[in-house]
């Protein structure tokens, strides 16, 4: 297919022979889910030339989600722009735990009852995947999100606007409206937690195509978590919760950070998703 000049996509885009040929190219390049990726790329292409280019770029390590322009997360299609952190399936566990707390800690919200919806903040939001999923699973909520990366903020705004979310550009809590202080029921955080020394061993598609600021957590991986935990009591409502995704190895250290800043702390984990979340209550 390399060098194809056909501009109109053939009607046989679901042809098993075509999918098998593309899957073989992807598998040779190291793509584990080659058949599924071949189907997705074929469905997104509008010409054979474009399809050939997409398969070549994927074989060169460009994340599938950047090529498609979206990632599947919690059953949703989350828009993901080139250069923006791709939401991982393990982070669905963070959403699950946060949704459980939102549903359990407050009676069902009814606009006619005059009550305000609970305030949810998606900190280090990236594409806004966590916030969007929480709005769907535990809504209605008053949703706010922030990220330091301008490209991520633009992406998150498109994903969260349909849910009434507000997205701010800046460092952690810095750009959040002051009126949120002491009102946040759930603070969900997928901050970078890979130790700096571990970045070179990450998959190529992450370290070459996602922003370093979304991956590198400093010498021990906890630099951002320290800052998140230190300021959380200023923003959480009484009884509010801070949830931070971390690794199993780092979880005891994350627990210590929570305790040192006046929060209770417990560890929740999922073997199926290889996910660990530390949950603190203020």
C-alpha positions as CSV (number, residue, x, y, z in Angstrom):
1,X,0.0,0.0,0.0
2,X,2.9,2.3,0.4
3,X,2.9,5.1,-2.2
4,X,-0.8,4.6,-3.1
5,X,-2.3,7.5,-5.0
6,X,-6.0,6.3,-4.8
7,X,-8.0,9.2,-3.3
8,X,-11.4,7.5,-3.0
9,X,-11.7,4.8,-0.3
10,X,-12.9,1.5,-1.8
11,X,-16.3,0.2,-0.6
12,X,-14.5,-3.0,0.7
13,X,-13.0,-1.3,3.7
14,X,-14.2,-4.2,5.9
15,X,-12.6,-6.8,3.6
16,X,-11.0,-9.4,5.8
17,X,-8.0,-9.6,3.4
18,X,-7.4,-5.9,3.8
19,X,-7.7,-6.0,7.6
20,X,-5.4,-9.1,7.7
21,X,-2.8,-7.3,5.6
22,X,-2.8,-4.2,7.7
23,X,-2.8,-6.2,10.9
24,X,0.3,-8.1,9.7
25,X,2.1,-4.7,9.2
26,X,1.1,-3.5,12.6
27,X,2.0,-6.8,14.3
28,X,5.5,-6.7,12.7
29,X,5.9,-3.2,14.2
30,X,5.1,-4.6,17.6
31,X,1.4,-3.6,18.0
32,X,-0.1,-6.2,20.3
33,X,-3.8,-5.6,19.3
34,X,-3.0,-5.5,15.6
35,X,-6.3,-6.7,14.3
36,X,-8.4,-4.3,16.4
37,X,-6.1,-1.4,15.5
38,X,-6.4,-2.3,11.8
39,X,-10.1,-2.1,12.0
40,X,-10.2,1.2,13.9
41,X,-7.7,2.8,11.5
42,X,-9.6,1.5,8.5
43,X,-12.8,2.9,9.8
44,X,-11.3,6.3,10.4
45,X,-9.6,6.7,7.0
46,X,-11.3,8.4,4.0
47,X,-8.9,7.2,1.4
48,X,-6.4,4.4,0.8
49,X,-3.6,6.9,0.8
50,X,-4.7,8.2,4.2
51,X,-5.0,4.7,5.6
52,X,-1.6,3.8,4.4
53,X,-0.2,6.9,6.1
54,X,-2.0,6.1,9.4
55,X,-0.7,2.5,9.4
56,X,2.8,3.7,8.8
57,X,2.6,6.3,11.5
58,X,1.2,3.8,14.0
59,X,4.0,1.4,13.1
60,X,6.5,4.2,13.8
61,X,5.1,4.5,17.4
62,X,2.5,7.3,17.2
63,X,-0.2,6.4,19.8
64,X,-3.3,5.0,18.2
65,X,-5.5,7.5,20.1
66,X,-3.6,10.4,18.5
67,X,-4.2,9.0,15.1
68,X,-7.9,8.4,15.7
69,X,-8.4,11.6,17.6
70,X,-10.1,9.9,20.5
71,X,-9.7,7.3,23.2
72,X,-12.2,4.9,24.7
73,X,-12.5,5.6,28.4
74,X,-15.3,4.4,30.7
75,X,-17.4,3.6,27.7
76,X,-17.0,7.2,26.3
77,X,-15.2,8.5,23.3
78,X,-12.8,11.1,24.8
79,X,-11.3,13.5,22.2
80,X,-7.5,13.3,22.4
81,X,-5.3,15.8,20.4
82,X,-1.8,15.1,19.2
83,X,0.6,15.7,22.0
84,X,-1.9,15.3,24.8
85,X,-1.7,12.6,27.5
86,X,-3.7,9.6,26.5
87,X,-6.1,8.3,29.3
88,X,-5.2,4.9,30.4
89,X,-7.7,2.1,31.2
90,X,-6.3,1.7,34.7
91,X,-7.5,5.3,35.4
92,X,-11.1,4.0,35.0
93,X,-10.6,2.6,38.6
94,X,-10.0,6.2,39.9
95,X,-13.3,7.2,38.3
96,X,-15.1,4.1,39.8
97,X,-13.9,4.9,43.3
98,X,-14.8,8.6,43.0
99,X,-18.2,7.8,41.6
100,X,-18.9,5.5,44.5
101,X,-18.1,8.2,47.0
102,X,-20.2,10.8,45.2
103,X,-23.2,8.5,45.2
104,X,-22.8,7.4,48.8
105,X,-21.9,10.6,50.6
106,X,-24.8,12.7,49.5
107,X,-28.6,12.2,48.9
108,X,-29.6,12.2,45.3
109,X,-29.4,15.7,43.9
110,X,-32.6,17.3,42.7
111,X,-32.6,20.8,41.1
112,X,-36.2,21.3,42.2
113,X,-35.0,20.7,45.8
114,X,-32.9,23.8,45.8
115,X,-29.7,22.0,46.6
116,X,-26.4,22.6,44.8
117,X,-24.8,19.7,42.9
118,X,-21.6,18.5,44.5
119,X,-18.4,20.2,43.4
120,X,-15.9,17.9,41.6
121,X,-12.4,18.9,40.5
122,X,-10.4,17.0,38.0
123,X,-6.8,18.2,38.8
124,X,-4.0,17.5,36.2
125,X,-6.9,16.8,33.9
126,X,-5.2,16.2,30.6
127,X,-7.9,15.5,28.1
128,X,-10.6,15.8,30.8
129,X,-11.4,12.1,30.7
130,X,-11.8,11.7,34.4
131,X,-14.1,14.7,34.8
132,X,-16.2,13.7,31.8
133,X,-16.6,10.1,33.1
134,X,-17.6,11.3,36.5
135,X,-20.2,13.7,35.1
136,X,-21.8,10.8,33.3
137,X,-21.5,8.2,36.1
138,X,-22.2,10.4,39.1
139,X,-23.8,13.5,37.7
140,X,-25.2,16.0,37.9
141,X,-22.0,17.7,39.4
142,X,-20.5,21.1,39.3
143,X,-17.4,20.2,37.4
144,X,-14.1,22.0,37.3
145,X,-10.7,21.0,35.9
146,X,-7.2,22.4,35.5
147,X,-4.0,21.5,33.7
148,X,-0.7,23.3,33.2
149,X,-0.4,22.2,29.6
150,X,-2.2,24.6,27.1
151,X,-2.8,21.8,24.5
152,X,-4.4,19.6,27.2
153,X,-6.6,22.5,28.3
154,X,-7.9,23.1,24.8
155,X,-8.7,19.4,24.5
156,X,-10.3,19.2,27.9
157,X,-12.6,22.2,27.2
158,X,-14.1,20.4,24.2
159,X,-14.6,17.2,26.2
160,X,-16.0,18.9,29.3
161,X,-18.1,21.7,27.9
162,X,-21.0,19.3,27.0
163,X,-21.1,18.4,30.7
164,X,-21.1,22.0,31.9
165,X,-17.5,21.8,33.0
166,X,-15.1,24.7,33.4
167,X,-11.4,24.2,32.5
168,X,-8.6,26.4,33.7
169,X,-5.0,26.7,32.5
170,X,-2.4,26.8,35.2
171,X,-0.4,25.0,37.9
172,X,-2.5,22.7,40.0
173,X,-4.9,24.8,42.2
174,X,-3.5,28.1,41.0
175,X,-6.1,28.9,38.3
176,X,-9.2,27.5,40.2
177,X,-11.7,30.1,41.3
178,X,-11.3,31.1,44.9
179,X,-15.0,30.5,45.5
180,X,-14.3,26.7,45.4
181,X,-12.2,26.8,48.5
182,X,-13.7,24.6,51.2
183,X,-16.5,23.4,48.8
184,X,-14.9,20.5,46.8
185,X,-16.6,17.2,47.5
186,X,-14.3,15.1,45.3
187,X,-10.8,16.0,44.2
188,X,-9.7,13.5,41.6
189,X,-6.1,13.6,40.6
190,X,-4.1,11.6,38.0
191,X,-0.8,13.5,38.6
192,X,2.4,12.3,37.0
193,X,4.0,9.6,39.2
194,X,6.7,8.0,37.1
195,X,10.1,8.6,38.7
196,X,12.4,10.6,36.5
197,X,14.9,7.7,36.1
198,X,12.0,5.5,34.8
199,X,11.1,7.7,31.9
200,X,13.7,6.3,29.4
201,X,12.3,2.8,29.9
202,X,8.7,3.8,29.2
203,X,7.1,2.7,25.9
204,X,8.2,4.8,23.0
205,X,4.7,6.0,22.2
206,X,4.5,7.6,25.7
207,X,7.9,9.1,26.1
208,X,8.1,10.5,22.5
209,X,4.5,11.5,21.9
210,X,3.1,12.6,25.2
211,X,4.3,15.7,27.2
212,X,7.0,14.9,29.7
213,X,5.2,17.1,32.2
214,X,2.4,14.6,32.2
215,X,4.7,11.6,33.0
216,X,7.6,12.8,35.1
217,X,6.9,12.8,38.8
218,X,10.4,13.8,39.9
219,X,13.1,11.8,41.7
220,X,10.7,9.5,43.6
221,X,7.6,10.1,41.4
222,X,5.9,12.0,44.2
223,X,6.8,15.6,43.6
224,X,3.3,16.6,42.3
225,X,1.5,14.4,44.8
226,X,3.2,16.3,47.7
227,X,1.9,19.6,46.4
228,X,-1.5,18.2,45.8
229,X,-1.8,16.7,49.3
230,X,-0.4,19.8,51.0
231,X,-3.0,22.2,49.6
232,X,-6.0,19.8,49.5
233,X,-7.4,20.8,52.9
234,X,-7.8,24.4,51.7
235,X,-10.1,23.2,48.9
236,X,-12.0,20.2,50.3
237,X,-15.3,20.5,52.0
238,X,-15.6,18.9,55.4
239,X,-16.0,15.2,54.7
240,X,-14.7,15.8,51.1
241,X,-12.4,13.3,49.5
242,X,-9.0,13.4,47.7
243,X,-8.3,10.5,45.3
244,X,-4.9,10.1,43.7
245,X,-3.8,7.4,41.3
246,X,-0.4,6.0,42.1
247,X,1.5,2.7,41.9
248,X,1.3,-0.2,44.2
249,X,4.9,0.4,45.2
250,X,4.4,4.1,45.9
251,X,1.1,3.8,47.7
252,X,2.5,3.6,51.2
253,X,4.4,6.9,50.6
254,X,1.3,8.5,49.2
255,X,-0.6,7.4,52.3
256,X,2.1,9.1,54.4
257,X,1.6,12.3,52.4
258,X,-2.1,12.3,53.1
259,X,-1.7,11.6,56.8
260,X,0.9,14.4,57.2
261,X,-1.5,16.9,55.8
262,X,-4.5,16.1,58.0
263,X,-6.3,13.6,55.8
264,X,-7.3,10.0,56.6
265,X,-6.0,7.6,54.0
266,X,-6.7,4.2,52.6
267,X,-5.6,2.2,49.6
268,X,-7.9,0.8,47.0
269,X,-6.6,-1.5,44.2
270,X,-7.8,-3.5,41.3
271,X,-5.9,-6.6,40.1
272,X,-7.9,-6.6,36.8
273,X,-6.9,-3.1,35.9
274,X,-3.5,-3.1,37.6
275,X,-4.7,0.1,39.3
276,X,-4.0,1.6,42.7
277,X,-5.7,4.7,44.2
278,X,-5.1,6.3,47.5
279,X,-8.3,7.8,49.0
280,X,-8.2,10.5,51.7
281,X,-11.0,12.1,53.6
282,X,-10.8,15.6,55.1
